[in-house]
Amino acid sequence: MIIPVILAGGSGSRLWPLSRHHYPKQLLKLFGDKTMLQQTLLRLQGLEDMAAPIVVCNEAHRFMVAEQLLEIDMHDAVILLEPVARNTAPALALAAIQAQQADPTAVLLVLSADHMIREVDVFLQAVRKAVSGAKQGALVTFGVQPSHAETGYGYIKTATTTLSSDSALLAVEKFVEKPNLATAEAYLQAGCYYWNSGMFVFRGDVFLDELKAQSPEVVQYAESAHRLAVKDLDFIRVDKKTFAQAPNISIDYALMEKSNNVSCVPLDAGWSDVGDWRSFSELSEKDAEGNSFIGDSIDISSTNTLVFSRDKLVATLGVNNLMIINTPDAVLIADKSRAQDVKSVISHIEQQQRSEHLQHREVYRPWGCFDAIDDGDRYQVNRIRVKPGASLSLQIHHHRAEHWIVVKGVALVQKGDEVMLLSENESTYIPVGVKHRLSNPGKIPLEIIEVQSGSYLKDDDVIRYEDSYGRSSL
């Protein structure tokens, strides 16, 4: 049995302003009509003996992850929630412990939810080779054949010969950190250095035994946190207090760099971790001048430039080597050579106590989403979309009133002791302090325009009395 373990807890900060803390790149549709998480799972369809996946994700992303899994008919997936981020070693320990309940000797295929792989058939061939080695007790990693001297990846140094004449696995001699350019060029010439993909295959029992030997505290706290886990709707919640005590350490540092049992399958399948806008540009279609235009754009005489804009026209004139990323509430303009430095922009946003690094203007909730289309002194205007059959919580506000206008669908409104149905172009007013709830009883999305007014309009002015999604009051 092969159990895919999908690590979906990253933040993708170098793809800001599209990727944000509350809506990171693995949940975005960067290439095609499926998100990166969905593509990661769908490319495994050719594997034999594959069980339902285990997805490890941030608690804040749980409803978006669950919905995306349902969209691709992954109804049996296990969703493990990380209550706090503790890096990949504790996350993988949790997943391996969870997998033990299905099959103690199952082979775990560990993948990141935010990687792109162009040649799926080649990738699956490499996976089959790795699975064969894992069944024999090896900890197997995938070493990506480098196409150029890359300073943004760590490397794996392998032996020059295979483990045996009938094996496709190379012995791993060491893991090395991200090099400078001269060192990366030397690695490229040497031929025995591969990019560290962060993808692994191993038996769950072998992995846990080796991790106990090398980093026992990781397993100790993961086991304790999982033992105290509770089932919550479609999710498994591990104990936050216990898990927070686990070392904040990557699987490379905790195990792979220490173990003498690590093997490598070389991979040349068009892999990318899409770690920044430059790598995104490399994966995008280009015109004769090396430009990539995604969305609404007009260009005259530009070269080697990326424009990403889905909501408004961007015009470029005679620019070169730029990345122009437009979203409704933020625009990034940078030279491609500075793609790795986008994190510094986020640092400035944090220092100014702004919120553009946390979420988009359009904010997703388990019942749907809302778009803050306008705001001012004592008012805010939202466009709210409620999924069929979904409901907001039963709640009150102490400082704001709300006016709802239905523009599409039918709304079921509870206002105090009154319950009413509103059709398109009908409206209602919710005074301050009145208990209320908005639901969509129909089969199409409900869209309303909400006008909030009052002395305080922040999200924490809410007391929830009932909630279908187990959320407490903010």
Solvent accessible surface area in square Angstrom, and as a share of the most:
residue,aa,sasa,rsa
1,M,86,0.38
2,I,13,0.07
3,I,5,0.03
4,P,0,0.00
5,V,0,0.00
6,I,0,0.00
7,L,26,0.13
8,A,1,0.01
9,G,35,0.33
10,G,38,0.36
11,S,51,0.33
12,G,17,0.17
13,S,23,0.15
14,R,62,0.23
15,L,2,0.01
16,W,13,0.05
17,P,0,0.00
18,L,18,0.09
19,S,1,0.01
20,R,3,0.01
21,H,80,0.36
22,H,67,0.30
23,Y,40,0.15
24,P,0,0.00
25,K,11,0.05
26,Q,1,0.01
27,L,2,0.01
28,L,15,0.08
29,K,95,0.40
30,L,10,0.05
31,F,33,0.14
32,G,64,0.62
33,D,105,0.55
34,K,69,0.29
35,T,4,0.02
36,M,1,0.00
37,L,0,0.00
38,Q,2,0.01
39,Q,31,0.14
40,T,0,0.00
41,L,1,0.01
42,L,45,0.22
43,R,22,0.08
44,L,0,0.00
45,Q,128,0.57
46,G,40,0.38
47,L,14,0.07
48,E,105,0.47
49,D,99,0.51
50,M,61,0.27
51,A,27,0.21
52,A,43,0.33
53,P,4,0.03
54,I,6,0.03
55,V,0,0.00
56,V,2,0.01
57,C,0,0.00
58,N,36,0.18
59,E,49,0.22
60,A,56,0.43
61,H,4,0.02
62,R,28,0.10
63,F,33,0.14
64,M,27,0.12
65,V,0,0.00
66,A,11,0.09
67,E,67,0.30
68,Q,16,0.07
69,L,3,0.01
70,L,90,0.45
71,E,105,0.47
72,I,18,0.09
73,D,108,0.56
74,M,33,0.15
75,H,125,0.56
76,D,113,0.59
77,A,18,0.14
78,V,41,0.23
79,I,6,0.03
80,L,0,0.00
81,L,3,0.01
82,E,19,0.08
83,P,23,0.15
84,V,43,0.25
85,A,77,0.60
86,R,53,0.19
87,N,69,0.35
88,T,45,0.26
89,A,0,0.00
90,P,0,0.00
91,A,5,0.04
92,L,2,0.01
93,A,0,0.00
94,L,0,0.00
95,A,0,0.00
96,A,0,0.00
97,I,24,0.12
98,Q,21,0.09
99,A,2,0.02
100,Q,52,0.23
101,Q,130,0.58
102,A,68,0.53
103,D,35,0.18
104,P,75,0.47
105,T,73,0.42
106,A,2,0.02
107,V,4,0.02
108,L,2,0.01
109,L,0,0.00
110,V,0,0.00
111,L,4,0.02
112,S,23,0.15
113,A,1,0.00
114,D,23,0.12
115,H,14,0.06
116,M,33,0.15
117,I,7,0.03
118,R,140,0.51
119,E,89,0.40
120,V,51,0.29
121,D,104,0.54
122,V,55,0.31
123,F,1,0.00
124,L,11,0.05
125,Q,99,0.44
126,A,6,0.05
127,V,0,0.00
128,R,94,0.34
129,K,98,0.41
130,A,0,0.00
131,V,11,0.06
132,S,65,0.42
133,G,10,0.09
134,A,0,0.00
135,K,111,0.47
136,Q,155,0.69
137,G,18,0.17
138,A,14,0.11
139,L,0,0.00
140,V,0,0.00
141,T,0,0.00
142,F,0,0.00
143,G,0,0.00
144,V,5,0.03
145,Q,76,0.34
146,P,13,0.08
147,S,90,0.58
148,H,76,0.34
149,A,22,0.17
150,E,17,0.08
151,T,56,0.32
152,G,16,0.15
153,Y,31,0.12
154,G,18,0.17
155,Y,1,0.00
156,I,0,0.00
157,K,44,0.19
158,T,2,0.01
159,A,23,0.18
160,T,118,0.68
161,T,96,0.56
162,T,62,0.36
163,L,93,0.46
164,S,53,0.34
165,S,126,0.81
166,D,131,0.68
167,S,31,0.20
168,A,40,0.31
169,L,10,0.05
170,L,20,0.10
171,A,30,0.23
172,V,26,0.15
173,E,101,0.45
174,K,101,0.43
175,F,24,0.10
176,V,27,0.15
177,E,105,0.47
178,K,114,0.49
179,P,16,0.10
180,N,99,0.51
181,L,102,0.51
182,A,73,0.56
183,T,45,0.26
184,A,0,0.00
185,E,84,0.38
186,A,57,0.45
187,Y,31,0.12
188,L,63,0.32
189,Q,153,0.68
190,A,60,0.46
191,G,49,0.47
192,C,18,0.11
193,Y,24,0.09
194,Y,18,0.07
195,W,13,0.04
196,N,27,0.14
197,S,5,0.03
198,G,25,0.24
199,M,2,0.01
200,F,5,0.02
201,V,0,0.00
202,F,0,0.00
203,R,64,0.24
204,G,1,0.01
205,D,33,0.17
206,V,24,0.14
207,F,0,0.00
208,L,13,0.06
209,D,90,0.46
210,E,36,0.16
211,L,0,0.00
212,K,89,0.38
213,A,80,0.62
214,Q,63,0.28
215,S,14,0.09
216,P,80,0.51
217,E,93,0.42
218,V,1,0.00
219,V,2,0.01
220,Q,98,0.43
221,Y,45,0.17
222,A,0,0.00
223,E,56,0.25
224,S,29,0.19
225,A,0,0.00
226,H,20,0.09
227,R,171,0.63
228,L,105,0.52
229,A,29,0.23
230,V,90,0.52
231,K,144,0.61
232,D,34,0.17
233,L,96,0.48
234,D,87,0.45
235,F,3,0.01
236,I,25,0.13
237,R,56,0.20
238,V,9,0.05
239,D,41,0.21
240,K,118,0.50
241,K,163,0.69
242,T,17,0.10
243,F,0,0.00
244,A,42,0.32
245,Q,98,0.44
246,A,0,0.00
247,P,38,0.24
248,N,93,0.48
249,I,42,0.21
250,S,25,0.16
251,I,6,0.03
252,D,28,0.15
253,Y,108,0.41
254,A,0,0.00
255,L,0,0.00
256,M,3,0.01
257,E,73,0.33
258,K,98,0.42
259,S,14,0.09
260,N,161,0.83
261,N,50,0.26
262,V,9,0.05
263,S,6,0.04
264,C,0,0.00
265,V,2,0.01
266,P,51,0.32
267,L,2,0.01
268,D,100,0.52
269,A,0,0.00
270,G,29,0.28
271,W,18,0.06
272,S,11,0.07
273,D,36,0.19
274,V,0,0.00
275,G,21,0.20
276,D,6,0.03
277,W,0,0.00
278,R,86,0.31
279,S,15,0.10
280,F,3,0.01
281,S,2,0.01
282,E,95,0.42
283,L,29,0.14
284,S,17,0.11
285,E,163,0.73
286,K,94,0.40
287,D,62,0.32
288,A,104,0.81
289,E,96,0.43
290,G,20,0.19
291,N,3,0.01
292,S,1,0.01
293,F,64,0.27
294,I,43,0.22
295,G,50,0.48
296,D,75,0.39
297,S,31,0.20
298,I,95,0.48
299,D,44,0.23
300,I,103,0.52
301,S,90,0.58
302,S,1,0.01
303,T,56,0.32
304,N,59,0.30
305,T,0,0.00
306,L,0,0.00
307,V,1,0.00
308,F,2,0.01
309,S,0,0.00
310,R,135,0.49
311,D,74,0.39
312,K,96,0.41
313,L,91,0.45
314,V,23,0.13
315,A,74,0.57
316,T,8,0.05
317,L,128,0.64
318,G,50,0.48
319,V,41,0.24
320,N,92,0.47
321,N,35,0.18
322,L,40,0.20
323,M,0,0.00
324,I,16,0.08
325,I,0,0.00
326,N,7,0.03
327,T,5,0.03
328,P,62,0.39
329,D,53,0.27
330,A,14,0.11
331,V,81,0.47
332,L,11,0.06
333,I,113,0.57
334,A,21,0.16
335,D,53,0.28
336,K,14,0.06
337,S,82,0.53
338,R,136,0.50
339,A,2,0.01
340,Q,73,0.32
341,D,57,0.30
342,V,3,0.02
343,K,96,0.41
344,S,56,0.36
345,V,52,0.30
346,I,23,0.12
347,S,48,0.31
348,H,108,0.48
349,I,15,0.08
350,E,91,0.41
351,Q,133,0.59
352,Q,119,0.53
353,Q,168,0.75
354,R,125,0.46
355,S,64,0.41
356,E,30,0.14
357,H,25,0.11
358,L,61,0.30
359,Q,59,0.26
360,H,22,0.10
361,R,81,0.29
362,E,52,0.23
363,V,11,0.06
364,Y,82,0.31
365,R,66,0.24
366,P,14,0.09
367,W,15,0.05
368,G,9,0.09
369,C,6,0.03
370,F,28,0.12
371,D,8,0.04
372,A,26,0.20
373,I,61,0.31
374,D,70,0.36
375,D,97,0.50
376,G,34,0.33
377,D,130,0.68
378,R,141,0.52
379,Y,83,0.32
380,Q,37,0.17
381,V,27,0.16
382,N,5,0.02
383,R,87,0.32
384,I,7,0.04
385,R,84,0.31
386,V,0,0.00
387,K,63,0.27
388,P,63,0.40
389,G,67,0.64
390,A,11,0.08
391,S,24,0.15
392,L,22,0.11
393,S,1,0.01
394,L,13,0.06
395,Q,22,0.10
396,I,16,0.08
397,H,5,0.02
398,H,97,0.43
399,H,89,0.40
400,R,19,0.07
401,A,7,0.05
402,E,4,0.02
403,H,68,0.31
404,W,7,0.03
405,I,58,0.29
406,V,1,0.00
407,V,67,0.39
408,K,81,0.34
409,G,6,0.06
410,V,56,0.32
411,A,0,0.00
412,L,62,0.31
413,V,1,0.00
414,Q,58,0.26
415,K,41,0.18
416,G,30,0.29
417,D,156,0.81
418,E,92,0.41
419,V,96,0.55
420,M,38,0.17
421,L,113,0.56
422,L,14,0.07
423,S,53,0.34
424,E,89,0.40
425,N,137,0.70
426,E,80,0.36
427,S,55,0.35
428,T,11,0.06
429,Y,115,0.44
430,I,2,0.01
431,P,51,0.32
432,V,76,0.44
433,G,40,0.39
434,V,41,0.24
435,K,76,0.32
436,H,5,0.02
437,R,37,0.13
438,L,2,0.01
439,S,15,0.09
440,N,2,0.01
441,P,71,0.45
442,G,26,0.25
443,K,194,0.82
444,I,89,0.45
445,P,51,0.32
446,L,0,0.00
447,E,36,0.16
448,I,0,0.00
449,I,40,0.20
450,E,10,0.04
451,V,51,0.30
452,Q,12,0.05
453,S,53,0.34
454,G,11,0.11
455,S,80,0.52
456,Y,86,0.33
457,L,34,0.17
458,K,131,0.56
459,D,74,0.38
460,D,80,0.41
461,D,9,0.05
462,V,14,0.08
463,I,68,0.35
464,R,36,0.13
465,Y,106,0.40
466,E,94,0.42
467,D,32,0.17
468,S,64,0.42
469,Y,34,0.13
470,G,57,0.55
471,R,39,0.14
472,S,91,0.58
473,S,50,0.32
474,L,114,0.57
